């Protein structure tokens, strides 16, 4: 079932989601509208202003992350963390987020889970991150509609993801 932290392998299934996100580190932060297409080890994320103008098309590559800007400018980053610091102002663990967005822990790494009355993941803790989920409706198989990631640090990191559209691959 979606939202089952024990089923981490399901998190590698393809999905396409769209919505809004904000990231902050200490008092600095940013916000964007996003469209994320995840296909196994490949990701494409379009980041846009609140008015819908795409300002970055992000693609995973074997040697890092490539950002295409309007007008053809290309930026290369060694990993997702470096890219998210540059574009969002905070290191967002994108490799983990592909699992966490679906309520699944990354396999092979210690985690803890709290569930709601419907059996869905309510809180997931992994790699010092606390991920809190909200759902629309009471269906046990519902995908989360909001995901809040919190990381305690000298300058705490907080990432809020609001998912307006969710297209998951069929099992």
N, C-alpha and C positions, 0 to 999 in steps of 0.2 A: 504494500500500500504506500502511496506517497506519504512522506513525513515519517517514515520508519527509519530511525537512526541505525538500526541494526542492518538495514539493507543498503549499505554504502555502495555496492556495485550498481544499483539502480541509478545512482546520481550521475553515472557516466553516460546514461542514455541521453540522446539528443533532446534539446528543448529550445524554445524561442520565447523570451519574455520581454515585455516592455513596461516601462514605468518611469518612476522618478527616484533619484537618489541624492543624498547629501552626505558629505564626509567632513568631519572636523577633527582637528588635532589641537588640543588646548583651546585657544580662542580663535584660531584661523580655520576657515572652512570654505566649502564651495558646494554648488548644487548643479545637477544636470538632469535632463531627460535622457533615457537610454533605451536602446533596442539591443538585446543580447541574444546572439545565435550561438549555442553551444553544441558542438558535434564531437563527442569523445575528447580527444586531445587538442582540438581546434576550436578557437573562439573568435567571433567577430562581434565587436561592440561599437555601436554608433552612439556618440555623445552629442547632445544638442542643447542649445540654450532653452530656457523656459518658453521661448516663443517658437521653438521648433527648428531653428537653423542649426544644421549639423556643423560642429566645429572640430570634430575628430572622428575618424573611422579607425578603430583599433583592431589589429589582427595579430593573433599569436603566430609565431614563427619558430622554427627549430632552434634558432640562435637568439631568441628573445622575443621582443614585442615591437611591432612596427605601427606607427601612427601616421595616417595620411590626413593632411590638412586640406581645407579648401584651397584651390589654386595649385595643388600638386606638390606642396612641400611635404617631405617625408622625415620623420624622426624615428630613431631606433633607440630602444632601451634594452638593457641586458635581461630584465625580468619584469614581471607584473608589478612588483612592489615599487621599483624605480619609476615605472610609468605612472602609477597612481599617485605617487608623491608629486610628480611633475604636473599632472593634469587635475588632480583633485585635492592636493595639499596634505594627503595622509596616506600611509602605506596600507592599502586594502589587500588582504590575502586572497587574490582572485582564484588561485588554484584550489584553495579550500572553499571559497564561496560557491563554486560550481556544485559542491556537495551540500554545503550548509543551506543554500537557497531552497533546497528540497527537503530540509529537515533530516539530512543524513550526515553522520560523522565520516571523516576521512578514515579509511581502513588503515589499521596498523598503528594508530595513534590513540592513546588513552582519551576517553571522553566520558561524560556523564549526561544523563537525559532526565528531564522531568516531563511528564505527559499531562494533558488536560483530560477532562471527563470523557471525551470521545476517543481517547487513546492517541491523539496526535501529539507530536513533539511541541512542547510549550517553551522549554528552555534547553539548550544544548551548550555544554561547556567543553572546549577543546583548545589546546595550544594557548592557554591563558585567555582566550576569547570567550565571552558569554554572548550567545545568540538567542534572542527572544523572538518568538513567533506570534503573530495574530492571524486569525482566519475569518473569512466571511461565511456565515452559516454554520450549521452543526454537522455537516456531512463528515464522517470519519476519513473519507478519501480526499477531502478538499486540500488544494495547494495553499500555502500561506499567501496572504495578501499584503502583509507587512513583515519585514524582518529588520530587527535592530541588532547591530553588532557593537559590542563594547569591549575595549581593551584597556586595562588599567596601566598607566604609565606616568612618568613625571608630567607629560602632557597627554592626558587620556585621549584615546581615539574612539570616535563614535561614527558609525556608518548606518544611515537609515535608508532602507529600500522599500518603496511602495510599488507593488506589482499591479498594474492596471490590466495587463493582458498576459495570459499564460497558455502557450501551446506546447504540450509535452508529447513526446513520441509515444505511440501506442505500445503497450507491453506485448 
